[in-house]
Amino acid sequence: MPAPPVLELRGLSVRYGGVPALDRVGVTFEGGCITCVLGENGSGKSTLVAVLSGLRAHDDGDLLLDGVPVRFRSPRAAREAGIATVWQDLAVAPLLSVWRNLCLGAEPTRGRWPLRRLDVDAARETTVRALERIGVTGVDPDQPVNSLQAGARQSLAIARAVHFGARALVLDEPTEPMTIAQHTLVGQAVLGARARGLAVVLVTHNPRYAHLVGDRFLLLARGQVAGDLTRADVDADDLTRLMAGGEELTALTTRLQELHPELGDR
């Protein structure tokens, strides 16, 4: 019997007042797979991130972790269950060093009480290894985080999630502009997380970047699933056109529902 997906949404709905932000959404997020979530403003992307990260409990339907229904009451509960979220405004301590950020709250020590003390060398080594695990090299563990560019800070947050045993990684689209080199660094870190078996959910507004790193593409429109595609289904140009919405996205939704009537129940 195949193992259940790491995360699954079954008929999941979230309402603000009487307005549905997510409406009967059904989707799976498999381990070792990067699912890129795309859609216009108001499509439900942020609400999806809020549900997965524990910021907002769903109203109807089910959220399953390893096949077991869960309902996160807080971001801490989601983290403890193994779902790590990298936010737009990264939750890092900018004045602390790279190694302090990675090891924050779980710093290695040596010696016995009352002579126990922080093992700085071990912390530095742990940080370098954690970054190398996701394919990021050349970062000085002693430099302050505020000296890093946006892509390196994102990579640090991803490395921390992998190091502390996350099962799923949710990346909210960054607000800071990135150079090609910084996008490459983040892409490398995301691919490194996938290689470690994490279910990666990458929210982005850039269809070409999504097609470059993604395995699947979840298109949201007005809180519903408008498309659930793979790299075999679309190329980068197709994805760009579909992101523009309009008649092509409507036609795609209609055709998918014809081929798969169960989509109409999502």
ChimeraX attribute file (.defattr): number of C-alpha atoms within 10 A of each C-alpha:
attribute: neighborCount
match mode: 1-to-1
recipient: residues
	/A:1	3
	/A:2	4
	/A:3	8
	/A:4	16
	/A:5	16
	/A:6	22
	/A:7	22
	/A:8	22
	/A:9	21
	/A:10	18
	/A:11	18
	/A:12	22
	/A:13	25
	/A:14	24
	/A:15	15
	/A:16	9
	/A:17	7
	/A:18	7
	/A:19	10
	/A:20	16
	/A:21	22
	/A:22	28
	/A:23	21
	/A:24	22
	/A:25	24
	/A:26	20
	/A:27	17
	/A:28	17
	/A:29	21
	/A:30	21
	/A:31	21
	/A:32	20
	/A:33	20
	/A:34	25
	/A:35	25
	/A:36	27
	/A:37	26
	/A:38	25
	/A:39	25
	/A:40	15
	/A:41	12
	/A:42	13
	/A:43	20
	/A:44	25
	/A:45	25
	/A:46	15
	/A:47	21
	/A:48	25
	/A:49	21
	/A:50	18
	/A:51	22
	/A:52	26
	/A:53	25
	/A:54	20
	/A:55	18
	/A:56	18
	/A:57	19
	/A:58	22
	/A:59	14
	/A:60	15
	/A:61	18
	/A:62	20
	/A:63	25
	/A:64	18
	/A:65	21
	/A:66	15
	/A:67	13
	/A:68	12
	/A:69	14
	/A:70	14
	/A:71	18
	/A:72	19
	/A:73	15
	/A:74	15
	/A:75	19
	/A:76	15
	/A:77	15
	/A:78	21
	/A:79	22
	/A:80	11
	/A:81	16
	/A:82	20
	/A:83	26
	/A:84	27
	/A:85	27
	/A:86	21
	/A:87	17
	/A:88	13
	/A:89	12
	/A:90	16
	/A:91	13
	/A:92	18
	/A:93	14
	/A:94	15
	/A:95	13
	/A:96	15
	/A:97	18
	/A:98	28
	/A:99	25
	/A:100	23
	/A:101	22
	/A:102	27
	/A:103	17
	/A:104	15
	/A:105	8
	/A:106	10
	/A:107	17
	/A:108	16
	/A:109	14
	/A:110	12
	/A:111	10
	/A:112	8
	/A:113	7
	/A:114	6
	/A:115	7
	/A:116	10
	/A:117	13
	/A:118	12
	/A:119	13
	/A:120	15
	/A:121	12
	/A:122	15
	/A:123	22
	/A:124	21
	/A:125	12
	/A:126	19
	/A:127	26
	/A:128	21
	/A:129	16
	/A:130	22
	/A:131	25
	/A:132	16
	/A:133	18
	/A:134	24
	/A:135	19
	/A:136	20
	/A:137	13
	/A:138	8
	/A:139	15
	/A:140	15
	/A:141	20
	/A:142	13
	/A:143	15
	/A:144	17
	/A:145	23
	/A:146	15
	/A:147	13
	/A:148	16
	/A:149	13
	/A:150	22
	/A:151	22
	/A:152	19
	/A:153	22
	/A:154	28
	/A:155	24
	/A:156	29
	/A:157	23
	/A:158	27
	/A:159	26
	/A:160	20
	/A:161	25
	/A:162	25
	/A:163	18
	/A:164	15
	/A:165	16
	/A:166	22
	/A:167	24
	/A:168	30
	/A:169	27
	/A:170	24
	/A:171	22
	/A:172	21
	/A:173	18
	/A:174	18
	/A:175	10
	/A:176	11
	/A:177	10
	/A:178	14
	/A:179	12
	/A:180	10
	/A:181	10
	/A:182	18
	/A:183	17
	/A:184	15
	/A:185	21
	/A:186	25
	/A:187	21
	/A:188	17
	/A:189	26
	/A:190	27
	/A:191	21
	/A:192	23
	/A:193	28
	/A:194	20
	/A:195	15
	/A:196	17
	/A:197	17
	/A:198	28
	/A:199	26
	/A:200	29
	/A:201	26
	/A:202	24
	/A:203	23
	/A:204	18
	/A:205	18
	/A:206	15
	/A:207	24
	/A:208	16
	/A:209	15
	/A:210	24
	/A:211	21
	/A:212	12
	/A:213	19
	/A:214	23
	/A:215	17
	/A:216	22
	/A:217	25
	/A:218	20
	/A:219	26
	/A:220	25
	/A:221	23
	/A:222	17
	/A:223	24
	/A:224	23
	/A:225	23
	/A:226	25
	/A:227	22
	/A:228	19
	/A:229	16
	/A:230	16
	/A:231	15
	/A:232	8
	/A:233	11
	/A:234	15
	/A:235	14
	/A:236	15
	/A:237	12
	/A:238	14
	/A:239	22
	/A:240	17
	/A:241	13
	/A:242	23
	/A:243	20
	/A:244	13
	/A:245	17
	/A:246	10
	/A:247	10
	/A:248	14
	/A:249	20
	/A:250	15
	/A:251	14
	/A:252	15
	/A:253	20
	/A:254	17
	/A:255	13
	/A:256	17
	/A:257	16
	/A:258	12
	/A:259	9
	/A:260	10
	/A:261	12
	/A:262	11
	/A:263	21
	/A:264	15
	/A:265	12
	/A:266	19
